[in-house]
Amino acid sequence: MKDEGTVELTVTGHTATITIGNPRRRNALTPAMWHRLPDLLDQAAAEPAVRALVLTGAGETFSAGADLTGVGDLVGADSPPTRAEERLAAFPMPTIARVRGHCVGGGCQLAVACDLRIAAEDARFAVPPARLGIAYPGSTTRRLLGLVGPARAKWLLFTADQVDAFRAAAIGLVDEVVPADELDAHVSRLVDTIAQRSRLSIAAAKETIDLAVAGRPSAERDAHWQAEMLRAGDVAEGAAAFLDRRRPNFSWHP
């Protein structure tokens, strides 16, 4: 049967958006879609104007997870979902999951790999490997652990039960919950705010936090960012803009 799923990249101003589309299967990701994701992430990262990436689903759902008709190709520590997840987690700019409807399994795996998760009130989340006999890769489990803590990670993994957006926010799986009809505008405002900030500050914070969560703090990288701060002109520009009561024009870029 023809694979009707798509993963599409659009760039508008400083926002790159990757949209998961497979409407007949609630945006479940086929093997071809998983393979496509890393290439699209590389394309987005190469766009000079992009300051943030938004990951979302077509229509009124984020993703029901992996398309299980190809499950044999989608499990393991070096599987296409894990490679896509790791590439998303390593994206050099802030990443935001914009979630409506179901965000389950592989869909939740991708949302957790983003820096931030903004959910509509109708969103529902689940981590269901225990329903399928799947052992999540260690990196995936550790990423979930870093968000919700050990007891809640165990509850999500042991039960495989769904939680609504408000419960997800209460346990740390989601950062903000907004009405569904306000979701797109809310995420757009968040990206606009990020685009006004220093890319140096954001890049340093993202890398430092990610290394700490992974248990790999690096004095060498700390020293690198301190040297970059002293070399770049963002500090002087930020101070001058504050004193002049104007928006700063930060010039540092990776």
N, C-alpha and C positions, 0 to 999 in steps of 0.2 A: 504493500500500500504506500502511496506517495506520502512523503514526509511533508506535512503542511506547516510545521513549526518554523518560526522565524525569530531571529534576534537582530535588531536593527539599531544602528547608531545615528543620532542626529546631533548636530552642533548648532546652537543658537546663542550668539554672543559669547559669554564666558561660561556657558553651561553645556556640557556633553550629556546626552541622555541615551541610555541603552534600554530598549524596550523588549521585554520577553513576550512573544506572541504565539499562542497555540490555542485559539479560543475553543475549539472542539474538545480539548482536554484540560480546560481551566489553566492554560499556559504551562502545562507540564513540559519539561525540557527533554527533548530527544537527544540521542547521542550526537547528532549533527549540530544541534544547538549548543551543547556543552563544548564541542570542539571549536565552534565559531567564537565563543566569548573571549578567549585570550587575544585573538587577532583584533577584535573590536576595541578591547581595552588598550592595546598598543596604539591603535589609530587615534583613540581619544587622547592618550598621553602625548602624542606627537603634535596635537593641534596647539599652536602658540597662544591662542586667545583663551583657551580653556582654563578655568580656575577651580572647577569642581565637577564631579560626575554624579548624575542621578541615575539610579537603577530602579526600574519600575516594570509593571506588567500592563499589557494592553487591556483596555476595557476596565472591568470592575473587579479584577482579581490580580494578585501579584504573581503567584505561581503555586500550583498544587504539587510541585516537586519534580522528581525525575519521572519520565515516561517509562513505566515499568515493563513495557513490551520489550525494552532493550536492557533490562536490569543487569544481565550478565556482563555488559560492557561498562557498567556505571558504578562498580564497587571496587574498593581497594585503595591502598595508600597512594597509588600513582594513577588513579582513574581520571577520566576527563572531568568529572565534577570537582575532584580535589585540586586538579591543576587549575581549573577556572577559579575556584575559591582562593587559592594562593595568589594567583595573578591579581585578582580583585583586591585582596588584602594588601598587596604590595603596590597598588596604584599610587603614584607619587603625589596626588592631590586629594583633598577631602572627597569622600564618597558618601552618598546619602541614599538609603533605601526608602523609596516613596511607596508605601504599602496600602493597598486596598484589598478587601476580601481575603481569600485564603493565602497564607504564607506558610507553606508546609514542606517538610522534608528538604529536598534540594533547594527549594525556594527560600526556606528559612536559613539554610546553610549559607546561601549567598547574602541574605540580609544581615546575618551575623558577621560576615566578612567585611561589611561596610563600616565606615567610621560612625555613622549616625543612622538611626531608624526613626522615621516619622510615619505614624500610622493614622489612618482614618478610623473613626469609631466603629466601623463595620469589620475591621480586620480581625483575623483569627490566625493563631500561630500553633504549630505543633512540630515536634522533633520525633518522628515515628520509626526509627530503625528497629526498635524492639518488636514492632508489629511484623517485621519482614525478616528477622534473623540477621540483620546487618550490624556489624561492629564498625562504628564510626571511626575514621582515622583519628589518631591522637591529636593532630593539629586542629582538627575541627572541634573535638571535644574540649580541648584547652581554650579555644577561642570562646566557646559558649560558657565555660567556667569563668573566664575573665569578666564576662558580662554579668552573670547572675549569681555567682558564688557556688560553692560545692553542693550544698543541700538542694538548692533549686535546680541546678544542672542535673543532679541525680533524679529529682522528681520528674523533670521533663523527659529524661531519657528512660527512666524505669517505666513510667506510665504510658508514654506516647500520646497522652491526652491533649486535646486542644485547649488553649486559653484565649480569652477575648483580649481586645486591645488594652483595656484598663488593667486587667490582671498582668498582661505582659509588661505594661509600664511600671506597675507596682513592684515587679521582681527585677527590673532593670533590663529586660529584653528589648524594650522600646523606650525611646527618649522623649517623645511627645505624642499626644493623641489629640486630633483635631476633627471637627465635623467633616464628613466626606466631601461636601461641596466647597470646603475651604482648603482642601489638601494641596492642590496644585499651587494655589497662590501662596500658601504658607511656605512651601518648599522653595518657591521662587524667591521669596523675600529672604529666606535663610541663605540661599546661594548668593544673592546680591550683597548681603552683609559680609559673607566670607570673601567675596571678590574685592571688597574695600580694605581688607586687612593685609598685613605684610605677609607675602608668600614665604619669606625667610622664617618668620615666627611660626607660621603654620607648619611648614615642612619640618622644622626642628621639633616642634611639639609632637607631631604625628609619629616621627621616627622614634623619638625618645620614649613615648608611651608604649608604642608597639613592641619595642625591644624589652621594656620592663615587664609587660604582660607576658611575653614569651619567655621570661626568665633569663634574658640575655642582655642585661645592662652593659653599656660600653663606654668606658672612660675615654677611649679614642674618639668615638663619635661625639661625645660631650665636648671634647676639646675642639673638634672640627667645627661644631656649630658656634662655639664662642669665638673662634677665629673668623668665621664667616660674618658674624655680627659686627666685629671690629672692622673688617675689610669693607663691608657694604655700607651704603649710605642711609639705610632705612631708619636707624636710630635718630640721626640728625634730622631727617625729614619728618619723622613722627613728632619729635619735640617741636620743630619749627611750626608744623601744622597745628599742633595743640595751642601754641602761643598765639598764632595768627587766627585761630578759630576757623580753620578751613579743613577740608578733606585732604588727607595726606596723599601724595603721589609716590608710592613706594616703587623702587626701581629694581630691586633684587629679583632675579629669576634663576631657576635651576640651570 
